[in-house]
Amino acid sequence: MTKIDLNAASPDEIDAVEDLKGHGHEIVRYRGERGGFTSVEQLEEVPGLTGKLTEAAKARLEVRGGKP
């Protein structure tokens, strides 16, 4: 399984993760405003995603780069 980097993925790539379908643009906007993610768990801070991310979705994601 190829992991998706939350700091480089396009909205369409993010939408390909079942739990994130329809949230790609919001995640990319959030990422742009804050300089990137430092952990997958930060997705909980994106409006509309609190408590919705399953372990299966988290397993498909990774964070490279991002803010220091």
Buried (B, 14 or more C-beta within 10 A) or exposed (E): EEEBBBBBBEBEBBBBBEBBEEBBEBBBEBBEEBEBBBEBEBBEEBEEBEEEBEEEBBEBBBBEEBEE
